[in-house]
Amino acid sequence: MTQHLADALPTSTGTLPGWWREAVIYQVYPRSFADSNGDGMGDLEGIRSRLPYLKELGVDAVWLSPFYASPQADAGYDVADYRAIDPMFGTLHDADAVIREAHALDLRIIVDLVPNHCSDQHEWFKQALREGPGSPLRERFHFRAGSGEDGTEPPNDWESIFGGPAWTRVADGEWYLHLFAPEQPDFNWEHPAVQDEFRSILRFWLDLGVDGFRIDVAHGLVKAPGLPDLGRGGQLKLLGNQVLPFFDQDGVHEIYRSWRTVLDEYAGDRIGVAEAWTPSADRTAMYLRPDELHQAFNFHYLNTGWDAQALRATIDDSLDAMRPVGAPTTWVLSNHDVVRHVTRYGGGARGLARARAAALLMLALPGSAYVYQGEELGLPEVLDLPDSVRQDPAFARGEGQDGLRDGCRVPIPWSGGEAPYGFGDGGSWLPQPADWGGLSVAAQTGDPASTLELYRAALRIRREHPELGAGDAVEWLEAPAGVLAFRRGDFTCTVNTTDEPVRIPAPGTALLSSGDLADPDVLAPDTAVWWRG
């Protein structure tokens, strides 16, 4: 595959406000990134040791999924103590070292924050159980009497995203709400103590030096008054856009206005990033008004298939929605909750070709881009994990999401020809495929045809020429069916989403191609090319 077609471009000048507006942010899933102590589980020291790799890759910031003290009922998204590090990941000293070393490398650090729910082992919840019905601590959660005869039925018909009822009954007869696993009780965000506690948590981590927060289930904090029934059956999805009485309620915006005042107390452009699943891009934009958060994940883009017409519509909708609120659009292809896009795009050689092209398309669009660990290696989803090793809490619950998120969380390969491929000295918490040696960082480094070197080249060009991420619009060019072509200044991106070569006149000098480019006037199937001139 041809990649490096021009080594240098004239470097632009000019400074754009807000480092996050055009940043490329790399998601680290701590338990699957690098293991420093040989226990088979990734940890903070492992992350610290691999920061130079991320610097060389060319990203601007690193987002760390949860590493807080947790019983790990949902891979750390069930937090028992928001100010403590789980021993499996290290200590608070290790977290401080990661932040300091990242900053020394000119990398920003964003940490996950989980405000919708906590662990059932959180001290507040344990005390609420001890104190019983009517106690002040129970008001910090959603405890209710049951319905039906003798209160033996849940208070309403809400379903857990992970399957089954969204309510669990405790020994004294009351029920508590959990939109996710029973081990994850939802906070009651109408209670002032909850609001005060999370402002304090924000300041704790900001004082330690983090550059921002990725806010888990940012759309779920406020529930509709009275907790009304859905009034319908049907399966809910974690990554859906349904209109629901417990998601995307208008009351969440007052919370984020309060958080913005905290973020603005600190120098250095500290940011909030919303994981907000909403019915439309316009609803997502509401989280990004000037006095609220800074970014939101563009799940509408992630969910768009490999189709030129659909991609163009989503790109236009996304840019149009963000423009009125002055926020950058974000672009994301994979994360820890979805099937890796190599597999979503068809798997095998075809899926990889499409994934490589999708990377160049994403990195050519104005705004900020997110890279999930391992996508720069072209990793596919692991589809054959034995049931005995799966840890996704939805796997054992019958009617929620598919419960197969473990397949995108398998530890990534660093070096060597057999597992654990340099991940650590003690195996890995999920088994790695036997054929991943050729996908390791060591195997791909220096190979101009590799996906890793494609990402490195693309990020280098983007970093040296910030106009690639700047602005809020693209200029669409006339192109054959199935082809996307757009110009940004004197830079052009063309993408063939079809399975046939397409003849289209070269718009300039080829800089970078995701696939073969034997003839500049012929765009190969499932291929993207960057051009200059």
PyMOL commands that set and color helices and strands:
alter all, ss='L'
color gray80, all
select helices_A, chain A and resi 19-21+30-32+44-49+51-57+92-104+123-131+136-140+149-151+192-208+252-263+281-288+299-302+308-325+341-344+348-364+375-377+387-389+393-396+405-408+437-439+441-444+451-464+466-468
alter helices_A, ss='H'
color red, helices_A
select strands_A, chain A and resi 24-28+61-64+68-69+81-85+108-113+143-144+167-169+175-177+212-215+271-274+295-296+330-332+368-372+475-476+483-488+491-496+502-503+509-513+522-523+527-532
alter strands_A, ss='S'
color yellow, strands_A
deselect
rebuild
show_as cartoon
